[in-house]
Amino acid sequence: MKNYFRILAWIILGTIVSCKTDEPKPGADGLTSLLKVSNEASGLNCVAGGTRIDTGIDKNKNGILDTEEIQSTVYVCNGNNGLNNLINFTIEPAGANCANGGFKIDTGLDLNKDGLLNPGEITKTVYQCNDIVTKYEIGMNYGGGIIFYLDATKTHGLIAAPSDQAYAEWSPTSTTTNATAIGLGTGQSNTNLITSTLGNGNYAAILCDQLVLNGFSDWFLPSRDELITLYNQKTVVGGFTDDHYWSSTETAGNTAFGLLFSNGGPTCCFAKSNQLPVRAIRAF
């Protein structure tokens, strides 16, 4: 059976179509909606065949609806009685259905076989809306704390809790945890290693791991380089003492890296039994 459908937004099967109806708002970058329309063979999704419509946001801005960008899939199936499915794609202006504009997708069977999707034949309407991405900045209050680091894309980074959690020891014993990573992006794995090795207690890593703050529960103790980066933005974040702060980077069975926040001087290495202030961070 042929799969006929009418498309009102210059779309053909197998193509990816973008829709961007608004200029980006001040302080934000617009992300475009993409649609991919393809034939769906007879099978589990459509007994008599039909059309598959994948929709999503072009997060990496390459103009292609990549597999990981697909947010929803709609199947428009032909009728078992020989009726064909019809699809109308129209631009949806900014408004109640899509705050930043997007696509309106009407589907239904061609009951009168005139090749047009008439209003009375529409059985389903879905909207695929454009998105707005916040333009993040160092010092912005976001995600339960204050942004102190952004990567090259300016869409991911690290957030510091707005105040210290407590003074705590790094570890109650001289147990080796193998939490020796130092770089950006390694504080979470260090924290996981420490807490899985040491278990319950009242030490620096677990204070961060168990922290629930401003609706977020994925906090961790910063690695050495994350702590240094946090020090470099200490004025923006605020609330620090002039004492040494713990990192999650272990330097030996009985020592770990700490950083003096009065002048940024590292101390390698503090005995794990020392009581030092703890500042939790999280990634986004």
LINFENVEN-V340117 format. One record per helix or strand. SS is the DSSP state (h for helix, s for strand). FROM is the first residue (numbers start at 1). TO is the last residue. If there is no record, write none. Layout:
ss={SS & SS}
from={FROM & FROM}
to={TO & TO}
This chain:
ss={s & s & s & s & h & s & s & s & h & s & s & s & s & s & s & h & h & s & s & s & h & h & s & s & s & s & s}
from={16 & 28 & 33 & 50 & 67 & 70 & 85 & 102 & 119 & 124 & 131 & 141 & 145 & 157 & 166 & 187 & 204 & 213 & 216 & 220 & 224 & 234 & 244 & 255 & 266 & 276 & 280}
to={19 & 31 & 40 & 57 & 69 & 77 & 92 & 109 & 121 & 129 & 134 & 142 & 150 & 160 & 168 & 198 & 209 & 213 & 216 & 221 & 232 & 237 & 252 & 260 & 271 & 278 & 283}
